[in-house]
Amino acid sequence: MTITENPSAAPVTVAVRRRNRIPGWLKGVIWAVVAIAVLSMASYATGVDTLTSSNTAHTALRLALPILLCALGGLWAERAGVVNIGLEGMMILGTWGAAWGAYYGGVWAGLVAAIVFGALGGLLHAVATVTFNVNHIVSGVAINLLGLGIAKYLSNLVFTPLSGNPRQSPPVPKFDTYSATFLGDWLGDLEKARRVGISDVAGILHGLVTEVAPLTMLAIVLVPVSYLVLWRTRFGLRLRSCGENPVAAESLGVNVYLHKYVAMLISGGLAGMGGASLVLLSGGADYLENQTNSRGYIGLAAMIFGNWRPGGLLGGAALFGYADGLQLSGGGKAVLALLYGTVILLGVIVVVQLIRRQWIAAAIGVVGAGVLYAIYWANDSLPSDLIPYTAHFVTLIVLAVASQRLRPPRADGVPYRRGEGD
C-alpha cells in the first residue's frame, strides 16, 4: 500500500483554524457581557445594589488605574525579556515624584516628575539585569527596597519642613475631572429606576463617565497604543524578538541591549504614572508612606492574568480594581454578595466544561462553587479584618485558575550576553 503525503495540508489546516478563531477583542467583549450579567443576577438575588452601583464603578475605575499602568509597565519589560519584580519600588518613586512635582509646579509637572522618577528606577534595574546580568528577581526585590528607602529619605529631607510629618506630603493639587453631563443624567435616571439588567448596566456606565480625570483617559488610551506599537510596528517586533530569542535577534542586526534599555525606561515610567494616579487623582490621598499597598505586585499579577497581552491585562486590572472598589463601597456584605456571583459564574463554567466533556475541570468547578456557596450561606457578612485584602485574595484565586493557559515570552528572565550566539 502506498501512502501519499500532502505537504500543503498542514498549512491549510492552520490557516482554517486561524480563520475560525474568535478575535481577542471579541472575546473581551463577551467576557465583559458575561461579567455584567453575573453581577446583575447576583445583585437581584442578594438585594445588594452596591454590586452594580455608579459609586462602585467610579471607585473601581480610580483604583484600577495604578494596577493597569503597572501592568503595562510589566508588559513592556517582559516582552523585552526582563522580569520586572521592581514595579512596586518604581511605583513608590512615582508617588513621591508626583507629590514633589505637583507641589512646586502643578499637576502636570507632578505627572512628569513621577514618570521621570519611575524611569530612573527602570534604568537602574536595566543596568543591573542587562549590563551586569544580575538575577532579575534579586534585582527587582532590591529596587523595591531601594525605592522605599529613597522615598523615605527624600520625604525627611523635603516634606518634613513643609508638612511637619516625614511620612506624608503637604496638600498637593489634583487633576480636574470632567463628566458627560447629559449622558450621565440619563444613565442616573435609569439606575434609579431599578430595572433588572438595564439599571445595572446604567449604573456601571454612569460611574465610568462621571468625574473622569485626564490621567484616567490617558491611561486607557495607552492600552491600544501599547498594542499598536508592540504588535504593529518594526520597533515593537524587534523589542518582542529580544524577549523571545535575543541571540536570533542579534544575528539579524537588532541591538538587543538598546531595546531592553528602552523597554525598561518605558516600564519604569509607566509604573511611575501608576504612582502618580494614587496622588494626583481627585478622591485620593496626598503622598503617604507605603501608599502603594502592594499594587505593583497586583499589577504584575494582572499582566500575567492577561497572558502578556494589553487587552488581557486591561481585564485583569478591571477585575482587581473592581474587587478593591467594592470592598470600599459596600464592605463585607457586598463582598459576600460577590461570592454569590462567583458561584453563578462557576456554574456557567461547569456547564461549558461538561459540554466539552472535561470531567475533571467540571468536578473541580462544582467543588469550588459548593465551598463558596457554603461560605455565603453561613455568614451574614465577612470579618472586617479580611475585607481590605479582597483584591489580594482575588489575585491569588485568579492566578491559580489562569495558570494553565499562560504563555510567557520564551527568553523572559533568561541571562543574555552580547555576542554569545557567535
Contacts in CASP RR format, 6 or more apart in sequence:
PFRMAT RR
TARGET T0000
AUTHOR 0000-0000-0000
METHOD contacts of the structure
MODEL  1
MTITENPSAAPVTVAVRRRNRIPGWLKGVIWAVVAIAVLSMASYATGVDT
LTSSNTAHTALRLALPILLCALGGLWAERAGVVNIGLEGMMILGTWGAAW
GAYYGGVWAGLVAAIVFGALGGLLHAVATVTFNVNHIVSGVAINLLGLGI
AKYLSNLVFTPLSGNPRQSPPVPKFDTYSATFLGDWLGDLEKARRVGISD
VAGILHGLVTEVAPLTMLAIVLVPVSYLVLWRTRFGLRLRSCGENPVAAE
SLGVNVYLHKYVAMLISGGLAGMGGASLVLLSGGADYLENQTNSRGYIGL
AAMIFGNWRPGGLLGGAALFGYADGLQLSGGGKAVLALLYGTVILLGVIV
VVQLIRRQWIAAAIGVVGAGVLYAIYWANDSLPSDLIPYTAHFVTLIVLA
VASQRLRPPRADGVPYRRGEGD
22 30 0 8 1.000
24 311 0 8 1.000
25 311 0 8 1.000
28 311 0 8 1.000
28 312 0 8 1.000
28 315 0 8 1.000
31 315 0 8 1.000
34 345 0 8 1.000
34 348 0 8 1.000
35 345 0 8 1.000
36 52 0 8 1.000
36 200 0 8 1.000
36 201 0 8 1.000
36 204 0 8 1.000
37 197 0 8 1.000
38 341 0 8 1.000
38 344 0 8 1.000
38 345 0 8 1.000
38 348 0 8 1.000
39 51 0 8 1.000
39 52 0 8 1.000
39 200 0 8 1.000
39 341 0 8 1.000
40 52 0 8 1.000
40 196 0 8 1.000
40 197 0 8 1.000
40 200 0 8 1.000
40 201 0 8 1.000
41 341 0 8 1.000
41 344 0 8 1.000
42 48 0 8 1.000
42 51 0 8 1.000
42 337 0 8 1.000
42 338 0 8 1.000
42 340 0 8 1.000
42 341 0 8 1.000
42 344 0 8 1.000
43 49 0 8 1.000
43 51 0 8 1.000
43 52 0 8 1.000
43 200 0 8 1.000
43 337 0 8 1.000
44 196 0 8 1.000
44 197 0 8 1.000
45 340 0 8 1.000
46 336 0 8 1.000
46 337 0 8 1.000
46 340 0 8 1.000
47 337 0 8 1.000
48 330 0 8 1.000
48 333 0 8 1.000
48 334 0 8 1.000
48 337 0 8 1.000
49 194 0 8 1.000
50 56 0 8 1.000
50 326 0 8 1.000
50 329 0 8 1.000
50 330 0 8 1.000
50 333 0 8 1.000
50 334 0 8 1.000
50 337 0 8 1.000
51 200 0 8 1.000
51 326 0 8 1.000
51 334 0 8 1.000
51 337 0 8 1.000
51 338 0 8 1.000
52 199 0 8 1.000
52 200 0 8 1.000
52 201 0 8 1.000
52 203 0 8 1.000
52 204 0 8 1.000
53 191 0 8 1.000
53 203 0 8 1.000
53 329 0 8 1.000
54 187 0 8 1.000
54 188 0 8 1.000
54 191 0 8 1.000
54 203 0 8 1.000
54 204 0 8 1.000
54 206 0 8 1.000
54 207 0 8 1.000
54 210 0 8 1.000
55 207 0 8 1.000
55 329 0 8 1.000
56 322 0 8 1.000
56 325 0 8 1.000
56 326 0 8 1.000
56 329 0 8 1.000
56 330 0 8 1.000
56 334 0 8 1.000
57 203 0 8 1.000
57 204 0 8 1.000
57 205 0 8 1.000
57 206 0 8 1.000
57 207 0 8 1.000
57 208 0 8 1.000
58 207 0 8 1.000
58 208 0 8 1.000
58 210 0 8 1.000
58 211 0 8 1.000
59 325 0 8 1.000
59 328 0 8 1.000
59 329 0 8 1.000
60 318 0 8 1.000
60 321 0 8 1.000
60 322 0 8 1.000
60 324 0 8 1.000
60 325 0 8 1.000
60 326 0 8 1.000
61 207 0 8 1.000
61 208 0 8 1.000
61 212 0 8 1.000
61 216 0 8 1.000
62 216 0 8 1.000
62 277 0 8 1.000
62 281 0 8 1.000
62 283 0 8 1.000
62 284 0 8 1.000
63 321 0 8 1.000
63 324 0 8 1.000
63 325 0 8 1.000
63 328 0 8 1.000
64 317 0 8 1.000
64 318 0 8 1.000
64 320 0 8 1.000
64 321 0 8 1.000
64 322 0 8 1.000
64 324 0 8 1.000
65 215 0 8 1.000
65 216 0 8 1.000
65 219 0 8 1.000
65 274 0 8 1.000
65 277 0 8 1.000
65 281 0 8 1.000
65 317 0 8 1.000
66 91 0 8 1.000
66 274 0 8 1.000
66 275 0 8 1.000
66 277 0 8 1.000
66 278 0 8 1.000
66 292 0 8 1.000
66 295 0 8 1.000
66 296 0 8 1.000
67 295 0 8 1.000
67 296 0 8 1.000
67 298 0 8 1.000
67 299 0 8 1.000
67 302 0 8 1.000
67 316 0 8 1.000
67 317 0 8 1.000
67 320 0 8 1.000
67 321 0 8 1.000
68 219 0 8 1.000
68 220 0 8 1.000
68 223 0 8 1.000
68 299 0 8 1.000
68 302 0 8 1.000
68 313 0 8 1.000
68 314 0 8 1.000
68 317 0 8 1.000
68 318 0 8 1.000
69 219 0 8 1.000
69 222 0 8 1.000
69 270 0 8 1.000
69 271 0 8 1.000
69 272 0 8 1.000
69 273 0 8 1.000
69 274 0 8 1.000
69 275 0 8 1.000
69 277 0 8 1.000
70 87 0 8 1.000
70 91 0 8 1.000
70 270 0 8 1.000
70 271 0 8 1.000
70 274 0 8 1.000
70 295 0 8 1.000
70 296 0 8 1.000
70 298 0 8 1.000
70 299 0 8 1.000
70 300 0 8 1.000
70 302 0 8 1.000
71 299 0 8 1.000
71 300 0 8 1.000
71 302 0 8 1.000
71 303 0 8 1.000
71 313 0 8 1.000
71 316 0 8 1.000
71 317 0 8 1.000
72 222 0 8 1.000
72 223 0 8 1.000
72 226 0 8 1.000
72 270 0 8 1.000
72 303 0 8 1.000
72 310 0 8 1.000
72 313 0 8 1.000
73 84 0 8 1.000
73 87 0 8 1.000
73 266 0 8 1.000
73 267 0 8 1.000
73 268 0 8 1.000
73 269 0 8 1.000
73 270 0 8 1.000
73 271 0 8 1.000
73 303 0 8 1.000
74 84 0 8 1.000
74 87 0 8 1.000
74 267 0 8 1.000
74 270 0 8 1.000
74 271 0 8 1.000
74 299 0 8 1.000
74 300 0 8 1.000
74 303 0 8 1.000
75 226 0 8 1.000
75 230 0 8 1.000
75 303 0 8 1.000
75 308 0 8 1.000
75 309 0 8 1.000
75 310 0 8 1.000
75 313 0 8 1.000
76 226 0 8 1.000
76 230 0 8 1.000
76 239 0 8 1.000
76 263 0 8 1.000
76 264 0 8 1.000
76 266 0 8 1.000
76 267 0 8 1.000
76 270 0 8 1.000
77 83 0 8 1.000
77 84 0 8 1.000
77 263 0 8 1.000
77 264 0 8 1.000
77 267 0 8 1.000
77 268 0 8 1.000
78 84 0 8 1.000
78 243 0 8 1.000
78 303 0 8 1.000
78 308 0 8 1.000
78 408 0 8 1.000
78 409 0 8 1.000
78 412 0 8 1.000
79 230 0 8 1.000
79 239 0 8 1.000
79 240 0 8 1.000
79 243 0 8 1.000
79 263 0 8 1.000
79 308 0 8 1.000
79 409 0 8 1.000
80 239 0 8 1.000
80 240 0 8 1.000
80 242 0 8 1.000
80 243 0 8 1.000
80 259 0 8 1.000
80 260 0 8 1.000
80 262 0 8 1.000
80 263 0 8 1.000
80 264 0 8 1.000
81 242 0 8 1.000
81 243 0 8 1.000
81 246 0 8 1.000
81 260 0 8 1.000
81 263 0 8 1.000
81 409 0 8 1.000
81 411 0 8 1.000
81 412 0 8 1.000
81 413 0 8 1.000
81 414 0 8 1.000
82 125 0 8 1.000
82 126 0 8 1.000
82 129 0 8 1.000
82 130 0 8 1.000
82 136 0 8 1.000
82 260 0 8 1.000
82 263 0 8 1.000
82 264 0 8 1.000
82 267 0 8 1.000
82 412 0 8 1.000
82 413 0 8 1.000
83 136 0 8 1.000
83 137 0 8 1.000
83 140 0 8 1.000
83 412 0 8 1.000
83 413 0 8 1.000
84 122 0 8 1.000
84 125 0 8 1.000
84 136 0 8 1.000
84 140 0 8 1.000
84 264 0 8 1.000
84 267 0 8 1.000
84 268 0 8 1.000
84 300 0 8 1.000
85 136 0 8 1.000
85 137 0 8 1.000
85 139 0 8 1.000
85 140 0 8 1.000
85 141 0 8 1.000
85 143 0 8 1.000
85 144 0 8 1.000
85 300 0 8 1.000
86 125 0 8 1.000
86 139 0 8 1.000
86 140 0 8 1.000
86 141 0 8 1.000
86 143 0 8 1.000
86 144 0 8 1.000
86 271 0 8 1.000
86 296 0 8 1.000
87 267 0 8 1.000
87 268 0 8 1.000
87 271 0 8 1.000
87 296 0 8 1.000
87 297 0 8 1.000
87 299 0 8 1.000
87 300 0 8 1.000
88 144 0 8 1.000
88 292 0 8 1.000
88 294 0 8 1.000
88 295 0 8 1.000
88 296 0 8 1.000
88 297 0 8 1.000
89 121 0 8 1.000
89 143 0 8 1.000
89 144 0 8 1.000
89 146 0 8 1.000
89 147 0 8 1.000
89 148 0 8 1.000
89 271 0 8 1.000
89 292 0 8 1.000
89 296 0 8 1.000
90 117 0 8 1.000
90 118 0 8 1.000
90 121 0 8 1.000
90 122 0 8 1.000
90 125 0 8 1.000
90 143 0 8 1.000
90 147 0 8 1.000
90 267 0 8 1.000
90 268 0 8 1.000
90 269 0 8 1.000
90 271 0 8 1.000
90 272 0 8 1.000
91 118 0 8 1.000
91 271 0 8 1.000
91 272 0 8 1.000
91 274 0 8 1.000
91 275 0 8 1.000
91 292 0 8 1.000
91 295 0 8 1.000
91 296 0 8 1.000
92 144 0 8 1.000
92 147 0 8 1.000
92 148 0 8 1.000
92 151 0 8 1.000
92 275 0 8 1.000
92 291 0 8 1.000
92 292 0 8 1.000
93 114 0 8 1.000
93 117 0 8 1.000
93 118 0 8 1.000
93 120 0 8 1.000
93 121 0 8 1.000
93 147 0 8 1.000
93 150 0 8 1.000
93 151 0 8 1.000
93 272 0 8 1.000
94 113 0 8 1.000
94 114 0 8 1.000
94 115 0 8 1.000
94 117 0 8 1.000
94 118 0 8 1.000
94 271 0 8 1.000
94 272 0 8 1.000
94 273 0 8 1.000
94 274 0 8 1.000
94 275 0 8 1.000
94 276 0 8 1.000
95 114 0 8 1.000
95 151 0 8 1.000
95 272 0 8 1.000
95 275 0 8 1.000
95 276 0 8 1.000
95 278 0 8 1.000
95 279 0 8 1.000
95 287 0 8 1.000
95 291 0 8 1.000
95 292 0 8 1.000
96 117 0 8 1.000
96 150 0 8 1.000
96 151 0 8 1.000
96 154 0 8 1.000
96 155 0 8 1.000
96 287 0 8 1.000
97 110 0 8 1.000
97 113 0 8 1.000
97 114 0 8 1.000
97 116 0 8 1.000
97 117 0 8 1.000
97 276 0 8 1.000
98 110 0 8 1.000
98 111 0 8 1.000
98 113 0 8 1.000
98 114 0 8 1.000
98 172 0 8 1.000
98 272 0 8 1.000
98 275 0 8 1.000
98 276 0 8 1.000
98 278 0 8 1.000
98 279 0 8 1.000
98 280 0 8 1.000
98 287 0 8 1.000
99 110 0 8 1.000
99 159 0 8 1.000
99 169 0 8 1.000
99 172 0 8 1.000
99 279 0 8 1.000
99 286 0 8 1.000
99 287 0 8 1.000
100 110 0 8 1.000
100 113 0 8 1.000
100 154 0 8 1.000
100 158 0 8 1.000
100 169 0 8 1.000
101 109 0 8 1.000
101 110 0 8 1.000
101 112 0 8 1.000
101 113 0 8 1.000
101 172 0 8 1.000
102 109 0 8 1.000
102 110 0 8 1.000
102 113 0 8 1.000
102 172 0 8 1.000
102 173 0 8 1.000
102 279 0 8 1.000
102 280 0 8 1.000
103 162 0 8 1.000
103 169 0 8 1.000
103 170 0 8 1.000
103 172 0 8 1.000
106 172 0 8 1.000
106 173 0 8 1.000
107 173 0 8 1.000
107 174 0 8 1.000
107 175 0 8 1.000
107 280 0 8 1.000
110 276 0 8 1.000
110 280 0 8 1.000
111 215 0 8 1.000
111 273 0 8 1.000
111 276 0 8 1.000
111 280 0 8 1.000
114 269 0 8 1.000
114 272 0 8 1.000
114 273 0 8 1.000
114 274 0 8 1.000
114 275 0 8 1.000
114 276 0 8 1.000
114 279 0 8 1.000
114 280 0 8 1.000
115 269 0 8 1.000
115 272 0 8 1.000
115 273 0 8 1.000
115 276 0 8 1.000
116 269 0 8 1.000
117 272 0 8 1.000
118 268 0 8 1.000
118 269 0 8 1.000
118 271 0 8 1.000
118 272 0 8 1.000
119 265 0 8 1.000
119 266 0 8 1.000
119 268 0 8 1.000
119 269 0 8 1.000
119 272 0 8 1.000
121 143 0 8 1.000
121 147 0 8 1.000
121 268 0 8 1.000
122 143 0 8 1.000
122 264 0 8 1.000
122 265 0 8 1.000
122 267 0 8 1.000
122 268 0 8 1.000
122 269 0 8 1.000
122 271 0 8 1.000
123 261 0 8 1.000
123 264 0 8 1.000
123 265 0 8 1.000
124 143 0 8 1.000
124 146 0 8 1.000
125 139 0 8 1.000
125 140 0 8 1.000
125 143 0 8 1.000
125 264 0 8 1.000
125 268 0 8 1.000
126 260 0 8 1.000
126 261 0 8 1.000
126 264 0 8 1.000
126 265 0 8 1.000
128 134 0 8 1.000
128 139 0 8 1.000
128 142 0 8 1.000
129 135 0 8 1.000
129 136 0 8 1.000
129 139 0 8 1.000
129 413 0 8 1.000
130 257 0 8 1.000
130 260 0 8 1.000
130 261 0 8 1.000
130 264 0 8 1.000
130 416 0 8 1.000
131 257 0 8 1.000
133 415 0 8 1.000
133 416 0 8 1.000
133 417 0 8 1.000
136 413 0 8 1.000
148 290 0 8 1.000
151 289 0 8 1.000
152 166 0 8 1.000
152 289 0 8 1.000
155 166 0 8 1.000
155 167 0 8 1.000
155 168 0 8 1.000
155 169 0 8 1.000
155 287 0 8 1.000
155 289 0 8 1.000
156 166 0 8 1.000
159 165 0 8 1.000
159 166 0 8 1.000
159 168 0 8 1.000
159 169 0 8 1.000
159 170 0 8 1.000
159 287 0 8 1.000
160 166 0 8 1.000
162 169 0 8 1.000
162 170 0 8 1.000
163 169 0 8 1.000
163 170 0 8 1.000
167 288 0 8 1.000
167 289 0 8 1.000
168 286 0 8 1.000
168 287 0 8 1.000
168 288 0 8 1.000
168 289 0 8 1.000
169 279 0 8 1.000
169 286 0 8 1.000
169 287 0 8 1.000
169 288 0 8 1.000
170 286 0 8 1.000
171 286 0 8 1.000
172 279 0 8 1.000
172 280 0 8 1.000
172 286 0 8 1.000
172 287 0 8 1.000
173 280 0 8 1.000
174 213 0 8 1.000
174 280 0 8 1.000
174 281 0 8 1.000
174 282 0 8 1.000
174 283 0 8 1.000
174 284 0 8 1.000
175 213 0 8 1.000
175 214 0 8 1.000
175 215 0 8 1.000
175 280 0 8 1.000
175 281 0 8 1.000
175 282 0 8 1.000
176 213 0 8 1.000
176 214 0 8 1.000
176 282 0 8 1.000
177 211 0 8 1.000
177 212 0 8 1.000
177 213 0 8 1.000
177 282 0 8 1.000
178 211 0 8 1.000
178 212 0 8 1.000
178 213 0 8 1.000
178 214 0 8 1.000
179 209 0 8 1.000
179 210 0 8 1.000
179 211 0 8 1.000
179 212 0 8 1.000
180 209 0 8 1.000
180 210 0 8 1.000
183 209 0 8 1.000
184 206 0 8 1.000
184 209 0 8 1.000
184 210 0 8 1.000
187 202 0 8 1.000
187 203 0 8 1.000
187 205 0 8 1.000
187 206 0 8 1.000
187 209 0 8 1.000
188 202 0 8 1.000
188 203 0 8 1.000
188 206 0 8 1.000
190 198 0 8 1.000
190 199 0 8 1.000
190 202 0 8 1.000
190 203 0 8 1.000
191 199 0 8 1.000
191 202 0 8 1.000
191 203 0 8 1.000
191 206 0 8 1.000
192 199 0 8 1.000
193 199 0 8 1.000
211 282 0 8 1.000
213 280 0 8 1.000
213 281 0 8 1.000
213 282 0 8 1.000
215 273 0 8 1.000
215 276 0 8 1.000
215 277 0 8 1.000
215 280 0 8 1.000
215 281 0 8 1.000
216 277 0 8 1.000
216 281 0 8 1.000
219 273 0 8 1.000
219 274 0 8 1.000
219 277 0 8 1.000
222 270 0 8 1.000
223 310 0 8 1.000
223 311 0 8 1.000
223 313 0 8 1.000
223 314 0 8 1.000
224 310 0 8 1.000
226 310 0 8 1.000
227 309 0 8 1.000
227 310 0 8 1.000
227 311 0 8 1.000
229 235 0 8 1.000
229 236 0 8 1.000
230 236 0 8 1.000
230 239 0 8 1.000
230 240 0 8 1.000
230 310 0 8 1.000
231 237 0 8 1.000
231 240 0 8 1.000
238 249 0 8 1.000
238 254 0 8 1.000
238 259 0 8 1.000
239 259 0 8 1.000
239 262 0 8 1.000
239 263 0 8 1.000
240 409 0 8 1.000
241 248 0 8 1.000
241 249 0 8 1.000
241 252 0 8 1.000
241 254 0 8 1.000
242 249 0 8 1.000
242 254 0 8 1.000
242 256 0 8 1.000
242 259 0 8 1.000
242 260 0 8 1.000
242 263 0 8 1.000
242 411 0 8 1.000
243 409 0 8 1.000
243 410 0 8 1.000
243 411 0 8 1.000
243 412 0 8 1.000
244 409 0 8 1.000
244 410 0 8 1.000
244 411 0 8 1.000
245 410 0 8 1.000
245 411 0 8 1.000
246 256 0 8 1.000
246 411 0 8 1.000
246 414 0 8 1.000
246 416 0 8 1.000
247 416 0 8 1.000
247 419 0 8 1.000
247 420 0 8 1.000
247 421 0 8 1.000
249 256 0 8 1.000
250 256 0 8 1.000
250 418 0 8 1.000
250 419 0 8 1.000
250 421 0 8 1.000
251 421 0 8 1.000
256 416 0 8 1.000
256 418 0 8 1.000
257 418 0 8 1.000
271 296 0 8 1.000
274 295 0 8 1.000
275 291 0 8 1.000
275 292 0 8 1.000
278 284 0 8 1.000
278 285 0 8 1.000
278 291 0 8 1.000
278 292 0 8 1.000
278 295 0 8 1.000
279 285 0 8 1.000
279 286 0 8 1.000
279 287 0 8 1.000
279 291 0 8 1.000
285 291 0 8 1.000
294 392 0 8 1.000
297 395 0 8 1.000
298 320 0 8 1.000
298 391 0 8 1.000
298 392 0 8 1.000
298 395 0 8 1.000
299 313 0 8 1.000
299 317 0 8 1.000
299 320 0 8 1.000
301 320 0 8 1.000
301 395 0 8 1.000
301 398 0 8 1.000
301 399 0 8 1.000
302 313 0 8 1.000
302 315 0 8 1.000
302 316 0 8 1.000
302 317 0 8 1.000
302 319 0 8 1.000
302 320 0 8 1.000
303 313 0 8 1.000
304 399 0 8 1.000
304 402 0 8 1.000
304 406 0 8 1.000
304 408 0 8 1.000
305 312 0 8 1.000
305 313 0 8 1.000
305 315 0 8 1.000
305 316 0 8 1.000
305 319 0 8 1.000
305 398 0 8 1.000
305 399 0 8 1.000
305 402 0 8 1.000
306 312 0 8 1.000
306 313 0 8 1.000
306 315 0 8 1.000
306 316 0 8 1.000
306 402 0 8 1.000
307 402 0 8 1.000
307 405 0 8 1.000
307 406 0 8 1.000
307 407 0 8 1.000
308 407 0 8 1.000
308 408 0 8 1.000
308 409 0 8 1.000
316 398 0 8 1.000
319 394 0 8 1.000
319 398 0 8 1.000
320 391 0 8 1.000
320 394 0 8 1.000
320 395 0 8 1.000
321 391 0 8 1.000
323 338 0 8 1.000
323 390 0 8 1.000
323 391 0 8 1.000
323 394 0 8 1.000
324 390 0 8 1.000
324 391 0 8 1.000
326 334 0 8 1.000
326 335 0 8 1.000
326 338 0 8 1.000
326 390 0 8 1.000
327 334 0 8 1.000
327 335 0 8 1.000
327 387 0 8 1.000
327 388 0 8 1.000
327 390 0 8 1.000
327 391 0 8 1.000
331 381 0 8 1.000
331 387 0 8 1.000
332 381 0 8 1.000
332 382 0 8 1.000
332 384 0 8 1.000
332 387 0 8 1.000
333 380 0 8 1.000
333 381 0 8 1.000
335 382 0 8 1.000
335 387 0 8 1.000
335 390 0 8 1.000
336 375 0 8 1.000
336 376 0 8 1.000
336 379 0 8 1.000
336 380 0 8 1.000
336 381 0 8 1.000
336 382 0 8 1.000
339 372 0 8 1.000
339 373 0 8 1.000
339 375 0 8 1.000
339 376 0 8 1.000
340 373 0 8 1.000
340 376 0 8 1.000
342 369 0 8 1.000
342 372 0 8 1.000
343 369 0 8 1.000
343 370 0 8 1.000
343 372 0 8 1.000
343 373 0 8 1.000
343 376 0 8 1.000
346 365 0 8 1.000
346 368 0 8 1.000
346 369 0 8 1.000
346 372 0 8 1.000
347 365 0 8 1.000
347 369 0 8 1.000
349 365 0 8 1.000
350 362 0 8 1.000
350 365 0 8 1.000
350 366 0 8 1.000
350 369 0 8 1.000
353 359 0 8 1.000
353 361 0 8 1.000
353 362 0 8 1.000
353 365 0 8 1.000
354 362 0 8 1.000
386 393 0 8 1.000
END
